[in-house]
Amino acid sequence: MSGEQPKAPLIPYNADMRLNPAEQDTILAASALLPAGSHVWLFGSRVNNQALGGDIDLWIELPLPLTPLAKAQLRSALVAAIWQVIGEQRIDIVFSQAGQNDDRLIIKEARQHGVRLA
């Protein structure tokens, strides 16, 4: 065994979340590009079935600090991996570091209303 903790079980498909199972699976597959121990949440209008339209908002909590350049490269790689499967659409990604105080309003919103995908 590698000593790595198993990932928390993913939520079952949620009809109130406006991502279909294939989109959820695509995001899960793309999360393999993230450092081990990272977590991915969907937040924003896509977790509200009453909302219309909207981009895909992802909050990624990283286990370690990354430089701005590394975050930009990771963001590009994730978006490209997702687009290859579901096509081009707006995807917003915000990063934070686990265990660090982050009082940005967008992070507070993601923590309060986000749905964990990976």
Beta strands, then each sheet from edge to edge (+ up, - down):
strand 1: 39-43
strand 2: 56-62
strand 3: 91-97
strand 4: 115-116
sheet 1: 3+ 2+ 1- 4+
end
